[in-house]
Amino acid sequence: MRIVLAGATGTLSSELVPSLLAAGHEIVGLTRTTSGAQRLRTAGVTPVVTDVMAADALLTALDGHTADAVIHQATAITRTPAFHRDLHPTDALRDVGTRNLLHAAKRLGARRFITQSFFLGYGWRDHGPGLLTEEHPYAEPERGPFGHHLRSLRSNEDQVLGSPDLEGIALRYGLFYGPEPATRKMLELTRKRQLPIPRPAATLHPIHIADAASATVAALERGRAGQAYNIVDDQPVDMGDYLAALAETAGAPPPRRVPGWLFRAVPYMHSLLVGTRIGLDNSKAKRELGWAPEYPTYRDGLPSTVDR
């Protein structure tokens, strides 16, 4: 297929671009910078410099191009968010950016649209010990700072899955880790003993970026229109165990353990490391996409963060 990839220089696309090319697809990669365009050109991708938040400019930049599918991987996350405001630009990309890309997809003649969604759209709270399937209520309205994020996730999925003109698919990715900037930064902090373990610690569900990329290719080729898929590895993880394993991987001493309330100064980080318990069922993705993670658990995947 000929693919238009938004967010082509982002974290996930560092794995997704070579995976798509290896599967025989052609890529037109969207980037906001000329330096990004050069990196894409070197990788064998046709670059287009544009901003998906600018509807008219996006259409102008893509004039003359065609596509079989559009993949929306655009975010504005450059580091692990600490405050709710750190996510607001990405919230806008999930709302307005999705709308602009859907319009562009129709102009391009695309028939399929894959969008990046997020496992915490089920809610930043304690979901209990069970695993959530895709039938669980998603992005329900909520007041307060989390409501802003949930509205954007709901808008993203509603627009894509409800499109009458495109085969829309939403991938609810877990917490990314792997050979990527955020994980490398965490490894650096553990070496400096600057990343303590909160008591009690949250339970979250990770996904290695290589497995997220392979699931995306599988969804492009085999996903069912109008469906959302949980893209996570086989086990959720207690973040205390994860941070301890991260330190072990980095060859660092075990992290210090501190009361969870100390993280309240960085409220979004507090929700990630202390206040949430969530695990997802990935059996639908395995069954319908013919996909399985190469790294079934974080312990399988963490060595890859230092081997490359």
C-alpha positions as CSV (number, residue, x, y, z in Angstrom):
1,M,0.0,0.0,0.0
2,R,0.9,3.6,-0.3
3,I,0.8,5.1,3.2
4,V,0.6,8.6,4.5
5,L,2.2,8.6,8.0
6,A,1.6,11.5,10.3
7,G,4.1,11.8,13.1
8,A,6.7,10.1,10.9
9,T,9.7,11.2,13.0
10,G,8.1,10.3,16.4
11,T,9.0,7.6,18.9
12,L,6.8,4.8,17.5
13,S,7.6,5.7,13.9
14,S,11.3,5.0,14.6
15,E,10.2,1.3,14.6
16,L,7.1,1.7,12.4
17,V,8.9,3.2,9.3
18,P,11.3,0.3,8.8
19,S,8.5,-2.2,9.6
20,L,6.3,-0.8,6.9
21,L,9.1,-0.6,4.4
22,A,10.1,-4.2,5.2
23,A,6.5,-5.3,4.5
24,G,6.6,-3.7,1.1
25,H,4.6,-0.6,1.7
26,E,5.5,2.9,0.4
27,I,5.5,5.8,2.9
28,V,4.8,9.5,2.5
29,G,5.9,10.9,5.9
30,L,4.6,14.0,7.4
31,T,7.0,16.1,9.5
32,R,7.0,19.7,10.7
33,T,10.7,20.3,10.2
34,T,13.2,20.3,7.3
35,S,15.6,18.3,9.5
36,G,12.9,15.7,10.0
37,A,12.4,15.6,6.2
38,Q,16.1,14.9,5.7
39,R,15.9,12.0,8.2
40,L,12.9,10.6,6.4
41,R,14.5,10.9,3.0
42,T,17.6,9.0,4.3
43,A,15.3,6.3,5.6
44,G,13.6,5.8,2.2
45,V,10.5,7.8,2.9
46,T,9.0,10.6,0.8
47,P,8.9,13.6,3.2
48,V,6.2,16.3,3.3
49,V,6.8,19.2,5.6
50,T,3.5,20.4,7.0
51,D,1.5,20.8,10.2
52,V,-1.5,18.6,10.7
53,M,-3.1,21.2,12.9
54,A,-3.3,23.6,9.9
55,A,-6.1,22.2,7.8
56,D,-5.5,24.2,4.6
57,A,-1.8,24.0,4.7
58,L,-2.0,20.2,5.2
59,L,-4.2,19.8,2.1
60,T,-1.9,22.1,0.1
61,A,1.2,20.2,1.1
62,L,-0.5,16.9,0.1
63,D,-1.8,18.2,-3.2
64,G,-0.8,15.7,-6.0
65,H,-0.3,12.8,-3.6
66,T,-2.5,9.7,-3.3
67,A,-2.7,7.1,-0.6
68,D,-4.3,3.8,0.2
69,A,-4.2,4.4,3.9
70,V,-3.4,7.1,6.5
71,I,-1.8,6.3,9.8
72,H,-2.1,8.9,12.5
73,Q,0.8,8.7,15.0
74,A,1.2,12.4,15.6
75,T,1.8,13.5,19.2
76,A,3.5,16.4,20.9
77,I,5.1,14.4,23.7
78,T,8.9,15.0,23.8
79,R,9.4,13.7,27.4
80,T,7.4,11.9,30.1
81,P,4.6,14.3,31.1
82,A,4.8,15.6,34.6
83,F,1.8,18.0,34.5
84,H,-1.6,17.8,32.9
85,R,-0.7,20.8,30.7
86,D,2.1,18.8,29.1
87,L,-0.5,16.7,27.4
88,H,-2.7,19.5,26.0
89,P,-0.9,19.8,22.7
90,T,-1.3,16.1,22.1
91,D,-5.0,16.4,23.2
92,A,-5.4,18.9,20.4
93,L,-3.7,16.6,17.9
94,R,-6.2,13.8,18.9
95,D,-9.1,16.1,18.3
96,V,-8.4,18.8,15.7
97,G,-5.5,17.0,14.1
98,T,-7.6,13.8,13.6
99,R,-10.3,15.9,11.9
100,N,-7.8,17.4,9.6
101,L,-6.2,14.1,8.7
102,L,-9.5,12.4,8.0
103,H,-10.4,15.2,5.6
104,A,-7.0,14.8,4.0
105,A,-7.5,11.0,3.8
106,K,-10.6,11.4,1.8
107,R,-8.9,13.9,-0.6
108,L,-6.1,11.4,-1.0
109,G,-8.4,8.6,-2.0
110,A,-7.5,6.5,1.1
111,R,-9.8,3.7,2.1
112,R,-8.2,2.9,5.5
113,F,-7.3,5.0,8.5
114,I,-5.4,3.8,11.6
115,T,-5.2,6.1,14.6
116,Q,-3.1,6.0,17.8
117,S,-5.2,5.8,20.9
118,F,-4.1,5.1,24.5
119,F,-4.8,2.5,27.2
120,L,-5.5,5.1,29.9
121,G,-8.5,6.2,28.0
122,Y,-10.3,3.6,30.1
123,G,-9.6,6.0,33.0
124,W,-6.8,7.1,35.3
125,R,-8.0,5.1,38.4
126,D,-8.0,1.8,40.1
127,H,-9.8,-0.7,37.8
128,G,-9.2,-3.7,40.1
129,P,-7.2,-6.9,39.4
130,G,-9.0,-8.0,36.2
131,L,-8.1,-7.3,32.6
132,L,-10.2,-4.9,30.6
133,T,-11.4,-5.9,27.1
134,E,-12.3,-3.5,24.3
135,E,-16.0,-3.8,25.4
136,H,-15.2,-1.9,28.7
137,P,-16.5,1.7,28.7
138,Y,-13.9,3.9,27.1
139,A,-13.2,7.6,27.6
140,E,-16.3,8.3,29.7
141,P,-17.0,12.0,30.5
142,E,-15.2,13.2,33.7
143,R,-14.7,16.5,35.4
144,G,-11.3,17.9,36.3
145,P,-7.9,17.7,34.5
146,F,-8.4,14.1,33.3
147,G,-11.6,15.1,31.6
148,H,-9.6,17.2,29.1
149,H,-7.6,14.2,28.1
150,L,-10.5,11.8,28.0
151,R,-12.6,14.2,25.7
152,S,-9.7,14.2,23.2
153,L,-9.4,10.4,23.2
154,R,-13.1,10.1,22.8
155,S,-13.1,12.6,19.9
156,N,-10.3,10.8,18.2
157,E,-11.9,7.4,18.3
158,D,-15.4,8.6,17.6
159,Q,-14.2,10.4,14.4
160,V,-12.2,7.5,13.2
161,L,-14.4,4.5,14.1
162,G,-17.5,6.4,13.0
163,S,-16.2,7.6,9.6
164,P,-18.7,6.6,6.9
165,D,-16.1,6.9,4.2
166,L,-13.1,5.1,5.6
167,E,-12.2,1.8,7.3
168,G,-11.3,3.3,10.7
169,I,-9.3,1.4,13.3
170,A,-8.1,2.6,16.7
171,L,-5.1,1.1,18.5
172,R,-5.1,1.5,22.2
173,Y,-1.4,1.3,22.9
174,G,0.0,0.6,26.3
175,L,2.8,2.6,28.0
176,F,5.7,2.7,25.5
177,Y,9.1,1.5,26.5
178,G,12.2,0.3,24.6
179,P,15.1,1.9,22.8
180,E,13.5,5.3,22.8
181,P,14.1,8.7,24.5
182,A,11.8,8.4,27.5
183,T,13.1,5.0,28.5
184,R,16.7,6.1,28.0
185,K,16.0,9.1,30.2
186,M,14.6,6.9,32.9
187,L,17.7,4.7,32.7
188,E,19.9,7.7,33.1
189,L,17.8,8.9,36.2
190,T,18.1,5.4,37.8
191,R,21.9,5.5,37.4
192,K,21.8,8.8,39.3
193,R,19.4,7.4,41.9
194,Q,17.0,10.2,40.9
195,L,14.0,8.0,40.1
196,P,12.6,6.6,43.4
197,I,9.9,4.0,43.8
198,P,6.7,5.3,45.3
199,R,4.8,3.4,48.0
200,P,2.3,2.3,47.0
201,A,3.1,2.1,43.3
202,A,0.6,2.1,40.3
203,T,0.0,-0.9,38.1
204,L,0.2,-0.1,34.4
205,H,0.3,-2.0,31.1
206,P,3.4,-1.5,28.9
207,I,4.1,-2.3,25.3
208,H,7.6,-2.4,23.7
209,I,7.7,0.0,20.7
210,A,8.8,-2.8,18.4
211,D,5.7,-4.7,19.3
212,A,3.5,-1.6,18.9
213,A,4.9,-1.2,15.4
214,S,4.3,-4.8,14.4
215,A,0.7,-4.5,15.7
216,T,0.2,-1.4,13.6
217,V,1.4,-3.2,10.4
218,A,-0.9,-6.1,11.3
219,A,-3.9,-3.7,11.8
220,L,-3.2,-2.0,8.5
221,E,-3.3,-5.3,6.7
222,R,-5.8,-7.3,8.7
223,G,-7.7,-5.1,11.1
224,R,-11.5,-4.9,11.0
225,A,-13.1,-1.6,10.1
226,G,-14.8,0.2,13.0
227,Q,-12.8,-1.7,15.7
228,A,-10.5,-0.8,18.5
229,Y,-7.7,-3.1,19.7
230,N,-5.8,-3.2,23.0
231,I,-2.1,-3.2,22.0
232,V,-0.2,-4.3,25.2
233,D,2.1,-7.0,26.1
234,D,1.0,-10.1,28.0
235,Q,1.2,-8.8,31.6
236,P,0.5,-5.5,33.4
237,V,3.3,-4.5,35.8
238,D,3.6,-3.0,39.2
239,M,5.6,0.2,38.6
240,G,7.7,-0.5,41.6
241,D,8.8,-3.8,40.0
242,Y,9.3,-2.0,36.7
243,L,11.5,0.7,38.2
244,A,13.6,-1.9,40.1
245,A,14.1,-3.9,36.9
246,L,15.0,-0.7,35.0
247,A,17.7,0.0,37.6
248,E,19.0,-3.6,37.3
249,T,19.1,-3.2,33.5
250,A,21.0,0.1,33.9
251,G,23.5,-1.6,36.3
252,A,22.4,0.8,39.0
253,P,21.7,0.3,42.7
254,P,18.1,-0.5,43.6
255,P,16.0,2.7,43.7
256,R,15.1,4.3,46.9
257,R,11.5,3.8,48.1
258,V,9.5,6.9,49.1
259,P,6.0,7.8,50.2
260,G,3.7,8.2,47.1
261,W,2.4,11.6,48.3
262,L,5.8,13.1,47.5
263,F,4.9,12.9,43.8
264,R,1.8,15.2,44.3
265,A,3.9,18.2,43.2
266,V,3.9,16.7,39.7
267,P,0.2,15.7,39.5
268,Y,0.2,13.8,36.1
269,M,3.3,11.9,37.1
270,H,1.6,11.1,40.4
271,S,-1.3,9.5,38.5
272,L,1.0,7.3,36.5
273,L,3.3,6.1,39.3
274,V,0.9,6.0,42.3
275,G,-2.8,6.4,41.7
276,T,-3.8,4.0,38.9
277,R,-4.2,0.2,38.6
278,I,-5.1,-1.1,35.1
279,G,-4.5,-4.1,33.0
280,L,-5.7,-4.9,29.5
281,D,-6.7,-8.0,27.6
282,N,-4.8,-8.3,24.3
283,S,-6.5,-11.5,23.1
284,K,-8.7,-9.6,20.5
285,A,-5.6,-8.2,18.8
286,K,-3.9,-11.6,18.8
287,R,-7.0,-13.3,17.4
288,E,-8.0,-10.8,14.7
289,L,-4.7,-9.3,13.7
290,G,-2.6,-12.5,13.9
291,W,-0.2,-10.6,16.1
292,A,1.7,-11.5,19.3
293,P,4.3,-9.5,21.1
294,E,8.0,-10.4,20.5
295,Y,8.6,-9.2,24.1
296,P,5.7,-10.8,26.1
297,T,6.7,-9.0,29.3
298,Y,8.8,-6.0,30.3
299,R,11.5,-8.3,31.6
300,D,11.9,-9.7,28.1
301,G,12.0,-6.3,26.5
302,L,14.1,-4.2,28.9
303,P,17.5,-5.7,27.7
304,S,16.8,-4.2,24.2
305,T,17.0,-0.7,25.7
306,V,20.7,-1.0,26.3
307,D,21.7,-3.5,23.5
308,R,21.3,-1.1,20.6
